Structure formats: C-alpha cells, structure tokens
C-alpha cells in the first residue's frame, strides 16, 4: 500500500514545519509539527506561507517535535514502504532537510513520479473508467470530511481521495451504486478518524 506524504514549509526554499501522511486507502496515517533545528535559521521564514498554513514560529516552538523524533515516527509508521506525493520535487527536498537536521535516514523510498502518474497507472491497471464517478463527487467528499487546505494531513488525505475515487469507480462497475456509495462513506469515516486522532490542532 502506497503512503501519501505532504509537507508544509516555512517558504518555498525554506524548511519543513509540518508533515502529514496517510495510506492511499486511508487505513492509517499521522502528522507532526516540526520544531525548527538551530541550523535552519530564521531567514527562510515567509509570512505569506504562514498566512496559508496558519502555523507560527511560536506554535512550532511550543508544540513542534524535534526533527529526530519526527523522522523516527515516520520510519516507524511507514517502514520500508513506498511514498508518493503530488509534488515530489519539493517534498523530497523538505524530507532531505528534515533527515539532515535529524541525523537519521528515512527507511522508506520516495518515488520521484508524480501522484498523477501513479493514479493514471492505477486506473489503467484496474480497467476502470473515471467517467463512472461524477466530477462533483471529489469536491463533495472533501466538504463532507471538512478538509482544510494547506495543512499537511489534510492535503495528504485530499490526495488519497483521488485513489478512493478509483476504488469507488471499481466498486460501482462491479457491484453497483449502493456498494460504491457505502465504500465512499466508509472512507469518509476513516479520513475523519485520522484527523481526529492525528490532525490539526487549533
């Protein structure tokens, strides 16, 4: 099972401030605020980025975990699995920054291909038509879960939902609308449970 990972950062060229991850089927996941390492400095803090994700320097100092604890948490939860994202270039760079600050190597492999390429391959393998699922279904599901853009776990879940739509399409093709909708509702509950257990704090 692929794991989808997302970082929020201090700026485009800065350092990671939050990481969120979840399995593509939303069966597991987690998130952590990241305390700034001393060598990351203050110069790479963007108040435009802060306005997007809503995470302040003070919040990181109060609630963030040290980098080594964050990498250890990722390694424990993901193990040697495969990690993907919608923007691997940036996510890989922020993971490298985190790992360097922690002095710990990730145990998992980060695939350089974009999430869209993985999704296209998954649709081709499943021989399911995306047209079976209404284009309004993903936005509806996002609203029902209550996702907040630019928070790490929320964004990871949002990307996982693209794979969930494939699951729904396959269920609809094979078993009909009732089974497909039941699966969608199950995945909504899984996403809400992840957010309740590991998600953003006010």
C-alpha angles and dihedrals in degrees: 000000000000120000120219115214131192134182132199112207143198090242139333090276096029136085135288119272101174136016128196130180139175140172114261089247092048092241093131142005147131147194141213139190110231123225111224115257114231093242093053091075131198099266094086095060113118118196088201088061090045089054090054100049098025094223115136131201088245091054092052092050091050102039108014123112121228113262094249091055091049094051090045089052092050092048092048094049101038100030112178094336129129119267125203136177141180091247108031095168093065097033092053090050092050091046089052090050090050094047092048091051090048096045088225128112120226113248093212132078121242112213113222093211117099122252089247091061091050090048093050090051091048092053090048092049093047092046088221125146117233087209090073088071116065113242086232092061097077095050089046091051091048090053093046091054092044098231120186116212119233096030112112103232092040091053092046089052090047090056091045089055089066087065090043088058087057090052089050091049092051091047090050093049093049106031109015139250098303094057091044093052092046089054092049091052090049091053091048089056091048091052093048090049091053092051092047092050102036110005137107122317122213 
